[in-house]
Amino acid sequence: MNALPITEQPNPHSENMDLMSVREICELINTEDHLSAIAVRRVLPQLAEIAEEMIKRFGAGGRILYLGAGTSARLAVMDAAECPPTFGIDPDRIQVRIAGGEKTVFRAAESCEDDAASGRQAAVDFGTCEKDCVIGLTASGRTPFVIGGLEQASDMGAFTALIAASDQALEAADVVVRCITGPEVLTGSTRLKAGTAEKMMLNMLSTVVMTKTGRTYSNRMCYIQSGNNKLSARAVRTVMDVCSLSKEEAEKLLESAQRELAAALTMGLSGMTYAQASDALRRAGGSIRKALSGGM
């Protein structure tokens, strides 16, 4: 085994990159970026295993905690921040702990990632329990803050997963994903291919989990938080398309559903009143399909 993780090894394709033209550098980075998607495809079995556990536990009222440092954690912050407005979930149900605290989202503090005790404390502060999923994110797969947090979370009964870009990642979780994207164009800069692959994986996991726990209908967002004109217009289009209504009819239905998109869709597809649709959705755990079929 090479003493250096693959993410720290020099990339022969980018040797003398500083002597290349701007167009050549752009083409090189784009070519290398294609390897991220290939690497993610190779670890789909492990990702599906993680998703199954997340679905089971999140569906039972559990929460998701991402633990990371640097780029890995910042990408997790983006995914976690976008889930509440996209899927209508409580922000407390998907959280991130980054080495060094929230300030390091905007200003790097690299030494903080070496503090395993802080990682363990993050899992404790989260109030981790057996219903929760704790996902560690680190390109090297060895970052002490992340490994410490995963060990503590495991001791507290949570399901744990480690997502890394190195074949030297530690066996520090229930499921370990080694998504090997190879040496970076800029040696060691894992915000590039490794970061791109991580974003793909996080997007995949959160979308699968929210879809299978009833936060979508078909391929539509059904819990859109209409906080601006764009989202309000999207909600109207969704009702129009799914329920085969005119814009005016969709607007009227949304108003009668108190601007709650899931309730409006349930009403439009079933003929239920708002009260009936709300009750059916409550009993179905928010799933429109289960509400329509009377399932629990």
Secondary structure, 3 states (H helix, E strand, C coil): CCCCCHHHCCCHHHCCHHHCCHHHHHHHHHHHHHHHHHHHHHCHHHHHHHHHHHHHHHHCCCCEEEEECHHHHHHHHHHHHHHHHHHCCCHHHEEEEECCCHHHHCCCCHHHHHCHHHHHHHHHHCCCCCCCEEEEECCCCCCHHHHHHHHHHHHCCCEEEEEECCCCCCCCCCEEEECCCCCCCCCCCCCCHHHHHHHHHHHHHHHHHHHHCCCEECCEECCCCCCCHHHHHHHHHHHHHHHCCCHHHHHHHHHHCCCCHHHHHHHHHHCCCHHHHHHHHHHCCCCHHHHHHCCC
